[in-house]
Amino acid sequence: MKLSVFKMHRPAQGGYPGEPPIGPRGGPGTGMPAPGGFYPRSSGLRQRLLNRLLAATTGLTWLLYLLALPGWINEMGGNAIAGRSPANPLLPMVVYGIIAVGLSALTFAQRVSAADRAYPLRAGGFLILLIGAGAFMLASQGLTGNGRLLLALFPLLSVFLLSEGRFGRLVRFAALILSIFTVITIGFFAVQGYLLTRDTGAEAWLIAELGFGLIAIVSTLVFDAYLHDLESGMEKSQLFAINLERERQRLESQARQARIDLEYRLQQIHSTNEINLLIRGGGEQESGQAPSSAQPVDQKHITKQLLAQVCEQVKDRFGYDTVRVFLNEGISAETGANSPETAGPATELTLPILSGLNERGEPIMLGTILFQSKLKEAFSKDEVVLLESIAGSLASALENRRLLEQIESNLEEISALHRQYLRRAWMHVLDTRGPQEYQYLSIMHPGATPGRERPTGPIMMGPGSGGATPADRDNRPRSKNLLELPIQLRDQIIGSLVLEPEPGRTIGEQERVLIESVINQAALALENARLLDETRQRADQEMVTAGISTRIWSSTDIETILQTALHELGTSLNAAQGSIELWPEPAERANQDDAGDGGSEASP
């Protein structure tokens, strides 16, 4: 019987050795918030919006700049021919060029620095360029240009791009005030005539400033409230995602731990089944084969060897430090007891080895099995169930071994009684029929009659029957090629066959097998003949007994009954003479017999 070789290691809370520990996920590069806080919100939606705004604004600015550049150059040339100052077209060309270059620098700044660190500078620079472009357009083009639009976008974009941190709302309102103040300031200078604009009326500027301020305030407040609600919803969603991730990690940890526990239990069940198979198989023989029936079997040694194998397997498979088995019949086995590392076990478990019930209905305890471990709480409920099954299998094996010993003893006793019966029966046959011995002499034998069998002197099965004795047969002259085989009936020798081959010839193995087969068949035929003869004798005796009984019962007279019984017995047995009489037993002897019978019945 072969056992698979593997050891079970108790699972730790972190999983098997070599597996990554079960822990919270998250952090940079995972897409989840790091433990203990959140990523800066600028790394999410605001960064993407800023990148797209910069890319779109930069491209649009350069397009408009390149489209307006020929007009500015022609205007500069016309002014030069007319003798006017070329300062007016040169100023917007320089300002817008600076704005385009600044936007390009902010667009490509994310590639040379960390996104989180560069975001405040890029967002602030974009807003400064935006308000600068709006102020320049409003100052140069007046109310008919797009300056007010850019200045209105300044507080709205500030609400979204600069709303982080503790001072986010303060920064938003500061941008709103700065935008309104810029419009009022430019309008004041335009009304005073310091700026060359087309709309110089104070009433027009006042209406534009009031409308701009109202629109800017309302739009900023509405956008701020909407953005605040959006941020709250995003934070709640983010918190929900974090809790969901943590719950997923917890469930994954529980599932992994459950898988580890399940694999460990499956290993325990597999080991328990193999140990039970080892117990039921009676242990592994040292030679790998069953002992020969001709050799005496030491059942105690085999039992102790089995217990030692069970202790070793349980210790190796379950990882215990000490395993001991004690039987009531004085047999014990242990493993791990002599190791200095097993001193002072933290926990131990003792299970009884129970088998059957006694007369009072209580289980019979054959012994105990002890488990010791240095680990605290080493024996779980599942392990106790498996160990109890091992103890039950061991009890069944011990009970089966006891029954086997009892059956073998009974069979040996029956075999001895049967051999004694056969010996007595054939002794009776020889006493009745006389010795039975036959000899065959071939034509090659000196003085033999060719092809004729003739009886010779008797052969004895035991002393005291006359004729040749076993010693006489042993002292006969024997040839080197002489073959003598016993005639056996169920291990009882009832005769022998002696064959002497012709000179110069030996009996081969095939011929020996043939002779043994014939002898076995002859032995069975002899036994059948003896049983048939015995059956006939008993039938004749029954017939004689029945006839005598019929004649005795046919009479009612005492003298006639006695005479008939004596006459029939004498005739049937060919007796020379006989007598029959009636006489009472003495009273003293009868009393003694009665007292003896009573004493024997009263004896325990």
C-alpha positions in Angstrom: 0.0 0.0 0.0 1.5 3.3 -1.1 0.8 6.7 0.6 1.2 10.0 -1.1 3.9 12.1 0.6 2.9 15.6 1.5 2.7 17.6 4.8 0.0 20.0 5.9 1.0 23.5 7.1 -1.5 25.3 9.2 -2.7 28.4 7.2 -1.8 31.8 8.5 -4.1 34.8 8.3 -2.0 36.2 5.5 -2.3 33.1 3.3 0.2 30.5 2.2 3.9 31.2 2.2 4.9 33.0 -1.0 1.5 34.5 -1.6 1.1 38.3 -1.4 -0.3 39.4 1.9 -3.9 40.3 2.0 -4.1 44.1 2.6 -5.7 47.3 1.5 -5.2 48.3 -2.1 -4.8 51.8 -3.3 -2.1 54.4 -3.7 -0.3 56.0 -6.6 -0.7 54.1 -9.8 -3.7 52.0 -8.7 -6.5 54.4 -9.5 -7.8 54.3 -6.0 -7.4 56.7 -3.1 -4.4 56.1 -0.9 -5.1 54.9 2.7 -5.7 57.7 5.0 -6.7 60.4 2.5 -7.5 61.4 -1.0 -5.5 62.4 -4.0 -5.6 66.1 -4.8 -8.7 66.8 -6.8 -6.6 68.8 -9.3 -5.3 65.5 -10.6 -8.7 64.5 -11.9 -11.3 66.5 -13.7 -9.7 69.9 -13.2 -6.4 68.9 -14.8 -8.1 67.4 -17.8 -10.2 70.6 -18.2 -7.2 72.8 -17.9 -5.2 70.8 -20.4 -8.1 71.0 -22.9 -8.6 74.7 -22.3 -4.9 75.4 -22.8 -4.8 73.3 -26.0 -7.9 74.9 -27.5 -7.0 78.5 -26.5 -3.5 78.2 -27.7 -4.5 76.9 -31.0 -7.3 79.5 -31.5 -5.0 82.3 -30.3 -2.3 81.4 -32.8 -4.8 81.1 -35.6 -6.3 84.5 -34.9 -2.9 86.0 -34.4 -1.7 84.7 -37.8 -4.9 85.9 -39.5 -4.5 89.4 -38.0 -0.8 89.7 -38.6 -1.0 90.7 -42.3 -3.5 93.4 -41.5 -1.3 94.8 -38.8 1.7 94.8 -41.2 -0.3 96.6 -43.9 -1.6 99.1 -41.4 2.0 99.7 -40.2 3.0 100.2 -43.9 0.1 102.6 -44.6 0.9 104.7 -41.5 4.5 104.9 -42.6 3.5 106.1 -46.1 1.0 108.7 -44.6 3.5 109.8 -42.0 1.5 108.6 -39.1 3.0 107.0 -36.0 3.2 103.1 -36.3 2.7 102.7 -32.5 -1.0 101.7 -32.6 -0.8 98.5 -34.7 2.5 97.4 -33.1 1.1 97.3 -29.6 -1.6 94.7 -30.2 0.8 92.6 -32.3 3.3 92.5 -29.4 0.6 92.0 -26.7 -1.2 89.2 -28.5 2.1 87.6 -29.4 3.1 87.6 -25.8 -0.2 86.0 -24.9 0.1 83.3 -27.6 3.7 82.5 -26.4 2.6 82.4 -22.8 -0.3 80.0 -23.6 2.1 77.8 -25.5 4.5 77.7 -22.6 1.7 76.7 -20.2 0.4 74.0 -22.6 3.8 72.2 -22.8 4.7 72.8 -19.1 2.9 69.6 -18.0 5.5 67.5 -19.9 8.5 68.9 -18.1 7.2 68.8 -14.5 4.9 66.8 -12.3 1.3 67.4 -13.0 0.2 68.0 -9.4 3.0 70.4 -8.7 2.6 72.4 -12.0 -1.1 72.7 -11.8 -1.4 75.8 -9.6 1.2 77.7 -11.7 -0.4 76.7 -15.0 -3.9 77.5 -13.8 -2.9 80.8 -12.3 -0.9 81.7 -15.4 -3.8 80.9 -17.7 -6.2 83.0 -15.7 -3.7 85.9 -15.7 -3.3 85.7 -19.4 -7.1 85.5 -19.8 -7.8 88.6 -17.7 -4.9 90.4 -19.4 -6.2 89.6 -22.8 -9.7 90.7 -21.8 -8.5 93.9 -20.3 -6.4 94.8 -23.3 -9.2 94.0 -25.7 -11.6 96.1 -23.7 -9.2 99.0 -23.5 -8.3 98.9 -27.2 -11.6 97.9 -28.7 -14.1 99.2 -26.2 -17.6 97.9 -25.7 -17.8 96.6 -29.2 -15.0 94.1 -28.8 -14.8 90.7 -27.0 -13.0 92.0 -23.9 -16.1 91.8 -21.7 -16.6 88.2 -22.7 -13.1 87.2 -21.6 -13.5 89.2 -18.4 -16.8 87.4 -17.7 -15.1 84.0 -18.3 -12.4 84.9 -15.8 -14.5 84.5 -12.6 -16.3 81.5 -14.0 -13.1 79.6 -14.8 -11.6 80.7 -11.5 -14.6 79.0 -9.8 -13.7 75.7 -11.3 -9.9 75.9 -11.6 -9.1 77.6 -8.3 -11.8 76.1 -6.0 -9.5 73.7 -4.1 -8.3 73.9 -0.6 -9.3 75.8 2.4 -9.4 79.2 0.6 -11.2 78.1 -2.6 -14.3 80.1 -2.1 -12.3 83.2 -1.1 -10.3 82.9 -4.3 -13.4 82.6 -6.4 -15.0 85.8 -5.0 -11.7 87.6 -5.3 -11.6 86.7 -9.0 -15.2 88.0 -9.4 -14.3 91.3 -7.7 -11.1 91.6 -9.8 -13.0 91.1 -13.0 -15.7 93.8 -12.1 -13.0 96.2 -10.9 -11.1 95.8 -14.2 -14.2 96.7 -16.2 -15.0 99.7 -14.0 -11.4 100.9 -14.1 -11.1 100.6 -17.9 -14.5 102.3 -18.3 -13.3 105.2 -16.1 -10.1 105.7 -18.1 -12.1 105.5 -21.3 -14.6 108.1 -20.2 -11.8 110.4 -19.1 -10.2 110.1 -22.5 -7.1 108.3 -21.5 -7.8 105.4 -23.9 -8.4 105.5 -27.6 -11.7 103.6 -27.8 -14.7 104.1 -30.1 -17.3 104.2 -27.3 -16.5 107.1 -25.1 -19.9 107.9 -23.7 -20.2 107.7 -19.9 -23.8 106.5 -20.1 -22.8 103.6 -22.4 -20.0 102.6 -20.1 -22.2 102.8 -17.0 -24.9 100.6 -18.5 -22.2 98.1 -19.7 -20.5 98.0 -16.3 -23.8 97.5 -14.5 -24.9 94.7 -16.9 -21.5 93.1 -16.7 -21.4 93.2 -12.9 -24.9 91.7 -12.7 -24.2 89.0 -15.2 -20.8 88.2 -13.6 -22.2 88.0 -10.1 -25.3 85.9 -11.0 -23.4 83.5 -13.2 -20.5 83.2 -10.7 -22.9 82.4 -7.8 -25.0 80.0 -9.8 -21.9 78.2 -11.2 -20.4 78.2 -7.7 -23.5 76.6 -6.2 -23.7 74.1 -9.0 -20.0 73.3 -8.7 -20.3 72.9 -4.9 -23.2 70.4 -5.4 -21.2 68.6 -8.1 -18.1 68.4 -5.8 -20.2 67.1 -2.9 -21.7 64.4 -5.2 -18.2 63.5 -6.5 -16.9 63.3 -2.9 -19.8 61.1 -1.9 -19.2 58.9 -5.0 -15.6 58.8 -4.2 -16.2 57.9 -0.6 -18.7 55.3 -1.8 -16.1 53.9 -4.2 -13.5 53.8 -1.4 -16.0 52.0 0.9 -16.9 49.6 -1.9 -13.2 48.9 -2.6 -12.6 48.3 1.0 -15.6 46.0 1.2 -14.4 44.2 -1.9 -10.9 43.8 -0.3 -12.5 42.5 2.9 -14.7 40.0 0.9 -11.7 39.0 -1.1 -9.6 38.5 2.0 -12.4 36.4 3.5 -12.7 34.4 0.3 -9.0 33.8 0.2 -8.9 32.8 3.8 -11.9 30.5 3.3 -10.1 28.9 0.3 -7.0 28.4 2.4 -9.0 26.8 5.2 -10.9 24.7 2.7 -7.7 23.4 1.1 -6.3 22.7 4.6 -9.4 20.8 5.5 -9.3 18.8 2.2 -5.7 17.9 3.0 -6.7 16.8 6.5 -9.5 14.7 5.1 -7.2 13.2 2.4 -4.6 12.4 5.1 -7.3 10.9 7.4 -8.5 8.6 4.5 -5.0 7.4 3.8 -4.4 6.7 7.5 -7.7 4.8 7.7 -6.7 2.8 4.6 -3.4 2.0 6.3 -5.2 0.9 9.4 -7.7 -1.3 7.5 -4.9 -2.8 5.4 -3.1 -3.9 8.6 -0.1 -1.7 8.0 2.7 -2.1 5.5 4.7 -5.4 5.8 8.4 -4.9 6.0 8.9 -7.2 3.0 6.0 -5.9 1.1 4.3 -9.4 1.2 2.0 -11.2 3.6 3.7 -13.6 6.0 3.8 -17.3 5.0 1.2 -19.6 6.7 4.0 -22.0 7.5 5.7 -19.4 9.7 4.3 -18.5 13.1 2.7 -15.0 13.2 3.4 -12.8 16.2 0.2 -10.8 16.4 1.5 -8.5 19.2 4.5 -7.5 17.1 2.2 -6.8 14.1 -0.1 -4.8 16.2 2.7 -2.7 17.7 4.1 -2.2 14.2 0.8 -1.0 13.0 0.4 1.4 16.0 3.9 2.8 15.3 3.0 3.5 11.6 -0.2 5.2 12.6 1.6 7.4 15.1 4.2 8.4 12.6 1.6 9.1 9.9 -0.6 11.2 12.2 2.4 13.2 13.5 3.8 13.8 10.0 0.4 14.7 8.3 -1.2 16.8 11.0 2.0 18.4 12.3 1.7 17.4 15.9 4.7 17.1 18.2 3.8 13.9 20.0 1.4 11.0 19.3 1.0 8.1 21.7 -1.2 5.0 21.6 -1.8 2.8 24.7 -3.7 -0.4 24.6 -5.2 -2.2 27.6 -3.4 -5.4 26.6 0.0 -3.8 27.3 0.9 -2.8 23.8 2.0 0.9 23.2 3.6 3.0 20.5 4.7 6.6 20.4 6.5 9.1 18.2 8.1 12.4 18.9 8.3 11.8 22.7 12.1 11.7 22.8 12.6 15.0 21.0 13.7 17.8 23.3 11.6 20.3 21.2 8.4 18.7 22.4 8.8 19.5 26.1 5.9 21.3 27.7 3.1 20.9 25.1 0.7 23.9 24.9 -2.3 21.8 24.2 -3.1 18.0 24.2 -6.0 15.8 23.3 -6.8 12.3 24.5 -9.3 10.2 22.7 -10.6 6.7 23.8 -10.4 3.7 21.4 -13.9 2.3 21.8 -15.2 -0.9 20.2 -18.7 -2.5 20.7 -20.7 -2.7 23.9 -20.4 -4.8 27.0 -23.2 -6.7 28.8 -24.3 -3.4 30.5 -24.6 -1.6 27.2 -21.4 0.5 27.8 -18.7 0.9 25.1 -15.6 -1.3 25.5 -12.5 0.8 25.8 -9.5 -0.9 24.1 -7.1 1.9 24.9 -6.4 5.6 24.4 -4.6 7.8 21.8 -2.9 11.0 22.9 -2.0 14.0 20.7 0.3 16.8 21.9 1.1 20.1 20.2 3.1 23.2 21.1 0.5 25.4 19.4 -2.3 27.0 21.3 -5.8 25.9 20.3 -4.2 23.4 17.9 -7.3 21.1 17.9 -10.3 22.5 16.1 -13.7 20.9 16.0 -13.1 19.6 12.5 -9.7 18.1 13.5 -11.3 16.4 16.5 -13.9 14.8 14.3 -11.1 13.5 11.9 -9.0 12.2 14.8 -12.1 10.5 16.2 -12.5 8.7 12.9 -8.9 7.6 13.0 -9.5 6.3 16.6 -12.6 4.5 15.4 -10.8 2.9 12.5 -8.0 1.8 14.8 -10.6 0.3 17.2 -12.2 -1.6 14.3 -8.9 -2.9 13.2 -8.0 -4.1 16.7 -11.4 -5.8 17.1 -11.0 -7.4 13.7 -7.5 -8.6 14.6 -8.9 -10.1 17.8 -11.7 -11.9 16.0 -9.2 -13.1 13.4 -7.0 -14.6 16.2 -10.1 -16.2 17.7 -11.2 -17.7 14.4 -7.7 -19.0 13.7 -7.6 -20.6 17.1 -11.0 -22.2 16.6 -9.9 -23.4 13.1 -6.7 -24.9 14.5 -8.7 -26.6 17.2 -11.2 -27.9 14.7 -8.4 -29.1 12.4 -6.7 -30.9 15.3 -10.0 -32.6 16.3 -10.6 -33.6 12.7 -7.1 -35.0 12.4 -7.6 -36.9 15.6 -11.0 -38.2 14.2 -9.3 -39.3 11.0 -6.5 -41.0 12.8 -8.9 -43.0 15.0 -11.2 -43.8 12.1 -8.4 -45.3 10.0 -6.9 -47.1 13.0 -10.3 -48.7 13.4 -10.3 -49.6 9.7 -6.9 -51.2 10.1 -8.0 -53.0 13.3 -11.1 -54.3 11.5 -9.6 -55.1 8.1 -6.0 -55.7 9.1 -2.9 -54.0 7.7 -3.2 -52.8 4.0 0.0 -52.9 2.0 0.5 -53.7 -1.7 3.7 -54.0 -3.7 4.2 -53.9 -7.4 7.3 -55.6 -9.0 8.1 -55.0 -12.6 9.7 -57.6 -14.9 13.0 -55.8 -14.3 12.9 -56.7 -10.6 14.7 -60.0 -9.7 12.3 -62.9 -9.2 9.2 -60.9 -10.1 6.3 -62.2 -12.1 5.8 -59.8 -15.0 2.8 -57.5 -14.9 1.4 -58.9 -11.7 0.5 -57.3 -8.4 0.5 -59.3 -5.3 -0.1 -58.5 -1.6 2.9 -58.7 0.7 3.4 -58.2 4.5 1.1 -55.8 6.4 1.9 -52.1 6.8 1.1 -50.5 10.2 -0.2 -47.0 11.0 0.7 -47.4 14.6 2.3 -49.9 17.0 0.5 -52.8 18.5 -1.2 -54.2 15.4 1.3 -56.9 14.5 3.2 -57.3 11.3 5.9 -54.8 10.2 6.5 -51.8 12.3 7.5 -48.3 11.2 11.0 -49.1 12.3 11.0 -52.2 10.1 9.9 -50.1 7.1 12.6 -47.5 7.9 15.3 -50.2 8.1 14.5 -51.6 4.7 17.3 -51.2 2.1 16.6 -48.1 0.0 17.9 -47.0 -3.4 19.2 -43.5 -4.0 16.4 -42.9 -6.5 13.8 -44.1 -4.1 10.7 -41.7 -3.9 8.5 -41.8 -0.9 5.4 -39.6 -0.6 2.8 -39.5 2.2 -0.9 -40.1 1.7 -2.6 -37.2 3.5 -6.1 -36.3 4.4 -6.4 -32.7 5.7 -2.8 -32.7 7.1 -3.3 -36.2 8.6 -1.0 -38.9 7.2 -2.8 -42.2 6.7 -0.2 -44.0 4.6 2.7 -43.6 2.2 3.6 -44.5 -1.4 7.1 -45.7 -2.2 8.3 -45.9 -5.8 11.7 -47.1 -7.0 12.4 -46.3 -10.7 14.2 -48.6 -13.0 18.0 -48.7 -12.8 19.5 -45.7 -14.5 16.3 -43.7 -14.5 15.2 -40.8 -12.2 11.7 -39.4 -11.5 11.3 -35.9 -13.0 9.4 -33.0 -11.7 6.4 -33.5 -14.0 6.2 -37.1 -13.0 6.4 -36.1 -9.3 3.5 -33.7 -9.8 1.5 -36.5 -11.5 2.2 -38.9 -8.6 1.1 -36.3 -6.0 -2.1 -35.7 -7.9 -2.8 -39.4 -8.1 -2.1 -39.8 -4.4 -4.4 -36.9 -3.5 -7.2 -38.4 -5.6 -6.5 -41.8 -4.0 -6.7 -40.3 -0.5 -10.1 -38.7 -1.3 -11.4 -42.0 -2.8 -10.2 -43.9 0.3 -11.9 -41.5 2.6 -15.1 -41.7 0.5 -15.0 -45.5 0.6 -14.4 -45.4 4.4 -17.4 -43.1 4.9 -19.6 -45.2 2.6 -18.6 -48.3 4.6 -19.2 -46.6 7.9 -22.6 -45.4 6.6 -23.6 -48.9 5.6 -22.5 -50.3 8.9 -24.6 -47.7 10.7 -27.6 -48.5 8.5 -27.2 -52.2 9.2 -27.0 -51.4 12.9 -30.1 -49.2 12.7 -32.0 -52.0 10.9 -31.0 -54.6 13.5 -31.8 -52.2 16.3 -35.2 -51.4 14.8 -36.0 -55.2 14.4 -35.0 -56.0 18.0 -36.9 -53.0 19.3 -40.0 -54.1 17.3 -39.9 -57.6 18.8 -39.3 -56.3 22.3 -42.1 -53.8 22.2 -44.5 -56.5 20.8 -44.5 -58.2 24.2 -45.9 -57.1 27.5 -44.5 -59.8 29.8 -41.3 -59.0 31.7 -39.8 -62.5 31.3 -40.6 -62.5 27.6 -39.0 -59.1 27.1 -35.8 -60.2 28.9 -35.6 -63.4 26.9 -36.3 -61.7 23.6 -33.7 -59.0 24.2 -31.0 -61.5 25.2 -31.8 -63.9 22.4 -31.8 -61.2 19.7 -28.5 -59.7 20.9 -26.8 -63.0 21.2 -27.9 -64.0 17.7 -27.0 -60.7 16.1 -23.5 -60.6 17.7 -22.8 -64.3 17.4 -22.2 -64.6 21.1 -21.3 -67.9 22.7 -23.3 -67.3 25.8 -24.9 -64.4 27.8 -27.1 -63.5 30.7 -29.5 -60.8 31.6 -30.8 -60.0 35.1 -32.5 -57.3 37.1 -31.1 -56.1 40.5 -31.6 -52.8 42.4 -28.7 -50.5 43.1 -27.7 -50.3 46.9 -29.3 -47.3 48.7 -25.9 -46.0 50.0 -24.4 -45.9 46.5 -27.5 -44.2 45.1 -27.3 -41.6 47.9 -23.7 -41.0 47.1 -24.5 -40.6 43.4 -27.3 -38.2 44.2 -25.1 -36.2 46.5 -22.4 -36.0 43.9 -24.8 -34.8 41.2 -26.4 -32.2 43.5 -22.9 -30.9 44.5 -21.9 -30.6 40.9 -25.1 -28.8 40.0 -24.7 -26.5 42.9 -21.1 -25.6 42.1 -20.6 -22.3 40.6 
